[in-house]
Amino acid sequence: MALIVQKYGGTSVGSVERIFAVAEKVKGYRDRGDQVVVVVSAMSGETNRLIGLAGQIDESPDPREMDVLVSTGEQVTIALLSIALQKIGCPARSYTGGQVHILTDSAYSKARIRDIDAARVKADLDAGRVVVVAGFQGVDEHGSITTLGRGGSDTTAVAMAAALKGDECQIYTDVDGVYTTDPRVEPKARRLERITFEEMLEMASLGSKVLQIRAVEFAGKYNVPLRVLSSFEAGEGTLITFEEESMEQAKISGIAFNRDEAKLTILGVPDQPGVAHKIIGPISSRNIEVDMIVQNISADTGSTDFTFTVNRGDFKRAREILQQTATEMSAREVLADDKIVKISLVGVGMRSHAGIASKMFEALAKEGINIRMISTSEIKISVVVDEKYLELGVRALHEAFELEREI
């Protein structure tokens, strides 16, 4: 007998028919003797509908009340799924995040989980029930409802699995696993049987939308095996786990990319200690995250050029702040470009294989793709290129590293 936590996203529970399909799948696990906890999201489109209603009343509604509002979407789903399970002869009981004491901090709309009291859930499981828990939400120390941010149901599921010491946390979504890259860009992309937490964390942070970063972090921290599966078709999915000896054979596990990149350059600033802080400090203080950074010696003696990337949504604000900084530092010019993308190779095999970067650069050069910036870590190499080369670059790298082939 295994204890399994399953999470179903909005498209998986988007209609009564799909809710019944989920109920049948859950019943199958229980009938074979497993204990099952199900974490669900709101039905697809429901959260946006609720946000829209609030927007008709107030363009800037109170954050606490917004969390009260949007958390109701999951409450609807847990009740409907529990009713469906009971209808097909499977004992079930639903709980909101507050009812199972998912304790969070008080950062409305982006709260973080501090603790879970799993006693009530364990008692229900021991009594033979399926427990259905509302994802995406919790309660703070003052008793106020909080939400965990977009994709927070993944984090709820992993946290429940950690608290219950579950055997596996299964994330059901509209894809059947983690692929070497986005199949919509490269049709030859291959589903991976397994990938390490470290690689998945890099893939998620670099643009892969399969799993929420916080969920992967949580799973790695508490050693919760994660499996990504399709709600709509049978299959083994992709297992996310710790590195094993057999996994070291793969040089590259996947290619991630991010379209939401923008690049800013400040030219001719004094080449002296503290200049980086003077440039980046005002940006960071406005909660704008800086990604890649390159500093070069300028053609002018005693000056330097400084380039960095930000999310495209922060581009205009970051440019305004940088222009003000340029005036204060008597810099020569500010250059801005929001037509760039980031392409990244990810793989634990980089640790033991030389020549990955050289092969990557050669493949891009053959296609006439100019690299604007480069960033590396122990298991990833990222390059910034012009936006128009995104799909060509991904396909060229996928072919160069033969990612369509099974290891």
DRENFI-845922 format. One record per residue (C-alpha): residue number from 1; residue in three letters; x, y, z. Coordinates in steps of 0.2 Angstrom, whole numbers, padded with zeros to 4 digits. Layout:
<drenzas>
[NUM; ALA; [X; Y; Z]]
...
</drenzas>
This chain:
<drenzas>
[1; MET; [0000; 0000; 0000]]
[2; ALA; [0007; 0017; -0005]]
[3; LEU; [0002; 0035; 0001]]
[4; ILE; [0000; 0045; -0015]]
[5; VAL; [-0004; 0064; -0016]]
[6; GLN; [-0011; 0069; -0033]]
[7; LYS; [-0014; 0086; -0040]]
[8; TYR; [-0026; 0091; -0054]]
[9; GLY; [-0025; 0108; -0062]]
[10; GLY; [-0039; 0118; -0069]]
[11; THR; [-0041; 0110; -0086]]
[12; SER; [-0041; 0093; -0078]]
[13; VAL; [-0057; 0098; -0068]]
[14; GLY; [-0064; 0111; -0081]]
[15; SER; [-0081; 0103; -0082]]
[16; VAL; [-0092; 0090; -0073]]
[17; GLU; [-0087; 0077; -0086]]
[18; ARG; [-0069; 0080; -0082]]
[19; ILE; [-0072; 0080; -0063]]
[20; PHE; [-0080; 0062; -0065]]
[21; ALA; [-0065; 0057; -0075]]
[22; VAL; [-0054; 0062; -0061]]
[23; ALA; [-0065; 0053; -0049]]
[24; GLU; [-0063; 0037; -0058]]
[25; LYS; [-0044; 0038; -0059]]
[26; VAL; [-0043; 0042; -0041]]
[27; LYS; [-0055; 0027; -0037]]
[28; GLY; [-0044; 0016; -0047]]
[29; TYR; [-0029; 0020; -0035]]
[30; ARG; [-0040; 0017; -0020]]
[31; ASP; [-0047; 0001; -0026]]
[32; ARG; [-0029; -0006; -0028]]
[33; GLY; [-0026; -0002; -0009]]
[34; ASP; [-0017; 0015; -0010]]
[35; GLN; [-0021; 0029; 0002]]
[36; VAL; [-0025; 0045; -0009]]
[37; VAL; [-0025; 0063; -0006]]
[38; VAL; [-0031; 0074; -0020]]
[39; VAL; [-0026; 0092; -0022]]
[40; VAL; [-0036; 0102; -0035]]
[41; SER; [-0036; 0119; -0043]]
[42; ALA; [-0051; 0130; -0047]]
[43; MET; [-0060; 0125; -0063]]
[44; SER; [-0051; 0133; -0078]]
[45; GLY; [-0055; 0151; -0081]]
[46; GLU; [-0064; 0153; -0064]]
[47; THR; [-0050; 0162; -0055]]
[48; ASN; [-0049; 0175; -0069]]
[49; ARG; [-0068; 0177; -0069]]
[50; LEU; [-0067; 0181; -0050]]
[51; ILE; [-0053; 0193; -0053]]
[52; GLY; [-0063; 0201; -0066]]
[53; LEU; [-0078; 0204; -0055]]
[54; ALA; [-0067; 0212; -0042]]
[55; GLY; [-0060; 0223; -0055]]
[56; GLN; [-0077; 0229; -0060]]
[57; ILE; [-0079; 0236; -0042]]
[58; ASP; [-0062; 0242; -0038]]
[59; GLU; [-0046; 0243; -0049]]
[60; SER; [-0035; 0241; -0034]]
[61; PRO; [-0045; 0230; -0022]]
[62; ASP; [-0039; 0226; -0004]]
[63; PRO; [-0026; 0211; -0005]]
[64; ARG; [-0034; 0202; 0010]]
[65; GLU; [-0051; 0202; 0002]]
[66; MET; [-0045; 0197; -0015]]
[67; ASP; [-0037; 0181; -0007]]
[68; VAL; [-0054; 0178; 0001]]
[69; LEU; [-0062; 0180; -0016]]
[70; VAL; [-0051; 0169; -0027]]
[71; SER; [-0049; 0155; -0014]]
[72; THR; [-0067; 0151; -0017]]
[73; GLY; [-0063; 0144; -0034]]
[74; GLU; [-0055; 0129; -0026]]
[75; GLN; [-0068; 0127; -0013]]
[76; VAL; [-0081; 0124; -0027]]
[77; THR; [-0069; 0110; -0035]]
[78; ILE; [-0066; 0101; -0019]]
[79; ALA; [-0085; 0099; -0015]]
[80; LEU; [-0089; 0094; -0033]]
[81; LEU; [-0075; 0081; -0034]]
[82; SER; [-0080; 0074; -0017]]
[83; ILE; [-0098; 0073; -0023]]
[84; ALA; [-0092; 0064; -0038]]
[85; LEU; [-0081; 0051; -0028]]
[86; GLN; [-0096; 0047; -0017]]
[87; LYS; [-0107; 0045; -0032]]
[88; ILE; [-0096; 0031; -0039]]
[89; GLY; [-0095; 0023; -0022]]
[90; CYS; [-0078; 0030; -0016]]
[91; PRO; [-0079; 0038; 0002]]
[92; ALA; [-0072; 0055; 0001]]
[93; ARG; [-0071; 0071; 0012]]
[94; SER; [-0066; 0088; 0006]]
[95; TYR; [-0056; 0102; 0016]]
[96; THR; [-0051; 0120; 0012]]
[97; GLY; [-0033; 0125; 0016]]
[98; GLY; [-0038; 0132; 0032]]
[99; GLN; [-0047; 0117; 0038]]
[100; VAL; [-0032; 0106; 0036]]
[101; HIS; [-0021; 0120; 0044]]
[102; ILE; [-0010; 0124; 0030]]
[103; LEU; [-0001; 0138; 0040]]
[104; THR; [0006; 0152; 0029]]
[105; ASP; [0014; 0169; 0032]]
[106; SER; [0003; 0184; 0028]]
[107; ALA; [0010; 0189; 0011]]
[108; TYR; [-0007; 0190; 0002]]
[109; SER; [-0007; 0183; -0015]]
[110; LYS; [0010; 0176; -0014]]
[111; ALA; [0010; 0168; 0004]]
[112; ARG; [0023; 0154; 0008]]
[113; ILE; [0019; 0138; 0018]]
[114; ARG; [0026; 0137; 0036]]
[115; ASP; [0018; 0122; 0043]]
[116; ILE; [0004; 0109; 0040]]
[117; ASP; [-0006; 0100; 0053]]
[118; ALA; [-0009; 0083; 0044]]
[119; ALA; [-0018; 0074; 0059]]
[120; ARG; [-0035; 0076; 0052]]
[121; VAL; [-0030; 0070; 0035]]
[122; LYS; [-0021; 0055; 0042]]
[123; ALA; [-0037; 0050; 0052]]
[124; ASP; [-0048; 0051; 0036]]
[125; LEU; [-0035; 0041; 0026]]
[126; ASP; [-0034; 0028; 0040]]
[127; ALA; [-0053; 0027; 0040]]
[128; GLY; [-0053; 0022; 0021]]
[129; ARG; [-0058; 0039; 0014]]
[130; VAL; [-0050; 0049; -0001]]
[131; VAL; [-0046; 0066; 0006]]
[132; VAL; [-0049; 0081; -0006]]
[133; VAL; [-0039; 0097; -0002]]
[134; ALA; [-0041; 0114; -0010]]
[135; GLY; [-0024; 0119; -0018]]
[136; PHE; [-0017; 0137; -0019]]
[137; GLN; [-0023; 0142; -0002]]
[138; GLY; [-0019; 0142; 0017]]
[139; VAL; [-0022; 0153; 0032]]
[140; ASP; [-0011; 0164; 0042]]
[141; GLU; [-0008; 0166; 0061]]
[142; HIS; [-0022; 0178; 0062]]
[143; GLY; [-0035; 0166; 0054]]
[144; SER; [-0035; 0176; 0037]]
[145; ILE; [-0036; 0166; 0021]]
[146; THR; [-0021; 0168; 0010]]
[147; THR; [-0016; 0162; -0007]]
[148; LEU; [0001; 0155; -0013]]
[149; GLY; [0001; 0163; -0030]]
[150; ARG; [-0002; 0157; -0048]]
[151; GLY; [0002; 0138; -0049]]
[152; GLY; [0002; 0137; -0030]]
[153; SER; [-0008; 0121; -0031]]
[154; ASP; [0008; 0112; -0036]]
[155; THR; [0016; 0118; -0020]]
[156; THR; [0001; 0113; -0009]]
[157; ALA; [0002; 0095; -0016]]
[158; VAL; [0021; 0094; -0013]]
[159; ALA; [0019; 0101; 0005]]
[160; MET; [0005; 0089; 0009]]
[161; ALA; [0016; 0074; 0002]]
[162; ALA; [0030; 0080; 0013]]
[163; ALA; [0019; 0082; 0029]]
[164; LEU; [0011; 0065; 0026]]
[165; LYS; [0028; 0057; 0021]]
[166; GLY; [0020; 0051; 0005]]
[167; ASP; [0028; 0039; -0007]]
[168; GLU; [0025; 0050; -0022]]
[169; CYS; [0017; 0066; -0027]]
[170; GLN; [0009; 0065; -0044]]
[171; ILE; [0006; 0081; -0054]]
[172; TYR; [-0008; 0079; -0067]]
[173; THR; [-0008; 0092; -0081]]
[174; ASP; [-0012; 0094; -0099]]
[175; VAL; [0005; 0087; -0104]]
[176; ASP; [0011; 0069; -0102]]
[177; GLY; [0028; 0073; -0094]]
[178; VAL; [0043; 0084; -0095]]
[179; TYR; [0051; 0085; -0113]]
[180; THR; [0068; 0089; -0119]]
[181; THR; [0061; 0105; -0125]]
[182; ASP; [0044; 0112; -0130]]
[183; PRO; [0036; 0101; -0143]]
[184; ARG; [0027; 0115; -0151]]
[185; VAL; [0044; 0123; -0156]]
[186; GLU; [0053; 0106; -0159]]
[187; PRO; [0042; 0092; -0165]]
[188; LYS; [0056; 0079; -0162]]
[189; ALA; [0056; 0083; -0143]]
[190; ARG; [0056; 0068; -0132]]
[191; ARG; [0048; 0064; -0116]]
[192; LEU; [0060; 0061; -0102]]
[193; GLU; [0057; 0046; -0091]]
[194; ARG; [0066; 0054; -0077]]
[195; ILE; [0075; 0070; -0073]]
[196; THR; [0084; 0077; -0057]]
[197; PHE; [0077; 0090; -0045]]
[198; GLU; [0092; 0101; -0049]]
[199; GLU; [0089; 0100; -0068]]
[200; MET; [0070; 0102; -0066]]
[201; LEU; [0073; 0118; -0055]]
[202; GLU; [0084; 0125; -0068]]
[203; MET; [0072; 0121; -0082]]
[204; ALA; [0058; 0129; -0072]]
[205; SER; [0068; 0145; -0068]]
[206; LEU; [0073; 0146; -0086]]
[207; GLY; [0056; 0146; -0094]]
[208; SER; [0049; 0129; -0093]]
[209; LYS; [0031; 0130; -0088]]
[210; VAL; [0027; 0112; -0083]]
[211; LEU; [0030; 0115; -0064]]
[212; GLN; [0030; 0129; -0052]]
[213; ILE; [0048; 0133; -0046]]
[214; ARG; [0043; 0133; -0028]]
[215; ALA; [0035; 0116; -0029]]
[216; VAL; [0051; 0109; -0036]]
[217; GLU; [0061; 0117; -0022]]
[218; PHE; [0050; 0110; -0009]]
[219; ALA; [0050; 0093; -0016]]
[220; GLY; [0069; 0093; -0017]]
[221; LYS; [0071; 0100; 0001]]
[222; TYR; [0060; 0086; 0008]]
[223; ASN; [0064; 0072; -0004]]
[224; VAL; [0047; 0070; -0011]]
[225; PRO; [0047; 0060; -0028]]
[226; LEU; [0038; 0070; -0040]]
[227; ARG; [0029; 0063; -0056]]
[228; VAL; [0022; 0073; -0070]]
[229; LEU; [0007; 0064; -0079]]
[230; SER; [-0006; 0068; -0091]]
[231; SER; [-0024; 0070; -0085]]
[232; PHE; [-0031; 0065; -0102]]
[233; GLU; [-0020; 0050; -0108]]
[234; ALA; [-0012; 0035; -0099]]
[235; GLY; [0007; 0034; -0097]]
[236; GLU; [0021; 0034; -0085]]
[237; GLY; [0025; 0052; -0086]]
[238; THR; [0041; 0059; -0080]]
[239; LEU; [0049; 0055; -0063]]
[240; ILE; [0058; 0070; -0054]]
[241; THR; [0070; 0063; -0041]]
[242; PHE; [0088; 0064; -0035]]
[243; GLU; [0103; 0060; -0046]]
[244; GLU; [0107; 0042; -0049]]
[245; GLU; [0123; 0034; -0056]]
[246; SER; [0114; 0029; -0072]]
[247; MET; [0108; 0047; -0075]]
[248; GLU; [0125; 0053; -0077]]
[249; GLN; [0126; 0047; -0095]]
[250; ALA; [0115; 0061; -0102]]
[251; LYS; [0126; 0076; -0106]]
[252; ILE; [0111; 0087; -0109]]
[253; SER; [0093; 0083; -0102]]
[254; GLY; [0084; 0097; -0110]]
[255; ILE; [0083; 0115; -0118]]
[256; ALA; [0073; 0128; -0110]]
[257; PHE; [0070; 0145; -0117]]
[258; ASN; [0062; 0161; -0111]]
[259; ARG; [0053; 0174; -0122]]
[260; ASP; [0051; 0187; -0108]]
[261; GLU; [0068; 0194; -0109]]
[262; ALA; [0074; 0212; -0111]]
[263; LYS; [0092; 0219; -0111]]
[264; LEU; [0098; 0236; -0104]]
[265; THR; [0116; 0243; -0106]]
[266; ILE; [0123; 0258; -0098]]
[267; LEU; [0139; 0265; -0107]]
[268; GLY; [0154; 0274; -0101]]
[269; VAL; [0152; 0273; -0082]]
[270; PRO; [0167; 0276; -0070]]
[271; ASP; [0177; 0260; -0069]]
[272; GLN; [0179; 0260; -0050]]
[273; PRO; [0173; 0249; -0035]]
[274; GLY; [0155; 0251; -0031]]
[275; VAL; [0149; 0255; -0048]]
[276; ALA; [0139; 0238; -0050]]
[277; HIS; [0129; 0242; -0034]]
[278; LYS; [0126; 0260; -0040]]
[279; ILE; [0118; 0253; -0056]]
[280; ILE; [0109; 0237; -0050]]
[281; GLY; [0104; 0244; -0032]]
[282; PRO; [0091; 0256; -0038]]
[283; ILE; [0083; 0242; -0050]]
[284; SER; [0083; 0229; -0036]]
[285; SER; [0075; 0241; -0023]]
[286; ARG; [0060; 0242; -0035]]
[287; ASN; [0058; 0223; -0034]]
[288; ILE; [0064; 0221; -0052]]
[289; GLU; [0074; 0205; -0053]]
[290; VAL; [0090; 0206; -0063]]
[291; ASP; [0096; 0190; -0072]]
[292; MET; [0111; 0190; -0083]]
[293; ILE; [0125; 0203; -0080]]
[294; VAL; [0140; 0207; -0091]]
[295; GLN; [0153; 0221; -0087]]
[296; ASN; [0166; 0226; -0100]]
[297; ILE; [0180; 0238; -0100]]
[298; SER; [0175; 0252; -0112]]
[299; ALA; [0185; 0259; -0126]]
[300; ASP; [0186; 0275; -0115]]
[301; THR; [0201; 0274; -0103]]
[302; GLY; [0194; 0273; -0085]]
[303; SER; [0176; 0269; -0089]]
[304; THR; [0166; 0253; -0091]]
[305; ASP; [0150; 0247; -0100]]
[306; PHE; [0138; 0237; -0090]]
[307; THR; [0124; 0226; -0097]]
[308; PHE; [0110; 0216; -0089]]
[309; THR; [0094; 0207; -0092]]
[310; VAL; [0077; 0209; -0084]]
[311; ASN; [0059; 0202; -0087]]
[312; ARG; [0051; 0210; -0102]]
[313; GLY; [0037; 0215; -0090]]
[314; ASP; [0049; 0226; -0080]]
[315; PHE; [0058; 0233; -0095]]
[316; LYS; [0050; 0250; -0096]]
[317; ARG; [0052; 0253; -0077]]
[318; ALA; [0070; 0247; -0077]]
[319; ARG; [0074; 0258; -0092]]
[320; GLU; [0067; 0274; -0083]]
[321; ILE; [0077; 0270; -0067]]
[322; LEU; [0093; 0266; -0077]]
[323; GLN; [0092; 0283; -0087]]
[324; GLN; [0090; 0292; -0070]]
[325; THR; [0106; 0283; -0064]]
[326; ALA; [0115; 0287; -0080]]
[327; THR; [0112; 0305; -0077]]
[328; GLU; [0118; 0304; -0059]]
[329; MET; [0134; 0295; -0065]]
[330; SER; [0137; 0306; -0080]]
[331; ALA; [0136; 0290; -0091]]
[332; ARG; [0138; 0292; -0110]]
[333; GLU; [0122; 0283; -0115]]
[334; VAL; [0109; 0270; -0111]]
[335; LEU; [0104; 0256; -0124]]
[336; ALA; [0089; 0246; -0122]]
[337; ASP; [0083; 0230; -0132]]
[338; ASP; [0067; 0221; -0128]]
[339; LYS; [0068; 0210; -0144]]
[340; ILE; [0079; 0196; -0136]]
[341; VAL; [0076; 0179; -0129]]
[342; LYS; [0086; 0167; -0118]]
[343; ILE; [0090; 0149; -0123]]
[344; SER; [0098; 0137; -0111]]
[345; LEU; [0105; 0120; -0111]]
[346; VAL; [0102; 0110; -0094]]
[347; GLY; [0110; 0094; -0089]]
[348; VAL; [0119; 0086; -0074]]
[349; GLY; [0131; 0078; -0086]]
[350; MET; [0139; 0094; -0089]]
[351; ARG; [0149; 0091; -0073]]
[352; SER; [0158; 0076; -0081]]
[353; HIS; [0159; 0081; -0099]]
[354; ALA; [0170; 0094; -0107]]
[355; GLY; [0166; 0104; -0123]]
[356; ILE; [0147; 0107; -0121]]
[357; ALA; [0149; 0126; -0122]]
[358; SER; [0160; 0124; -0138]]
[359; LYS; [0148; 0112; -0146]]
[360; MET; [0133; 0124; -0142]]
[361; PHE; [0142; 0139; -0149]]
[362; GLU; [0147; 0130; -0165]]
[363; ALA; [0129; 0124; -0168]]
[364; LEU; [0122; 0142; -0166]]
[365; ALA; [0136; 0149; -0177]]
[366; LYS; [0132; 0137; -0191]]
[367; GLU; [0115; 0144; -0192]]
[368; GLY; [0121; 0162; -0192]]
[369; ILE; [0115; 0166; -0174]]
[370; ASN; [0125; 0179; -0165]]
[371; ILE; [0126; 0177; -0146]]
[372; ARG; [0123; 0193; -0136]]
[373; MET; [0127; 0187; -0119]]
[374; ILE; [0133; 0171; -0110]]
[375; SER; [0129; 0164; -0093]]
[376; THR; [0135; 0147; -0085]]
[377; SER; [0133; 0137; -0070]]
[378; GLU; [0138; 0119; -0065]]
[379; ILE; [0123; 0112; -0075]]
[380; LYS; [0117; 0125; -0087]]
[381; ILE; [0123; 0136; -0101]]
[382; SER; [0112; 0151; -0106]]
[383; VAL; [0114; 0162; -0121]]
[384; VAL; [0104; 0178; -0126]]
[385; VAL; [0100; 0179; -0144]]
[386; ASP; [0089; 0190; -0155]]
[387; GLU; [0071; 0185; -0153]]
[388; LYS; [0069; 0180; -0172]]
[389; TYR; [0081; 0166; -0169]]
[390; LEU; [0073; 0158; -0155]]
[391; GLU; [0065; 0143; -0164]]
[392; LEU; [0079; 0140; -0176]]
[393; GLY; [0091; 0140; -0161]]
[394; VAL; [0081; 0128; -0151]]
[395; ARG; [0080; 0116; -0166]]
[396; ALA; [0098; 0118; -0170]]
[397; LEU; [0104; 0113; -0152]]
[398; HIS; [0091; 0099; -0151]]
[399; GLU; [0099; 0091; -0166]]
[400; ALA; [0117; 0095; -0162]]
[401; PHE; [0115; 0086; -0145]]
[402; GLU; [0104; 0072; -0152]]
[403; LEU; [0091; 0075; -0139]]
[404; GLU; [0078; 0065; -0149]]
[405; ARG; [0088; 0049; -0146]]
[406; GLU; [0085; 0038; -0131]]
[407; ILE; [0100; 0036; -0119]]
</drenzas>
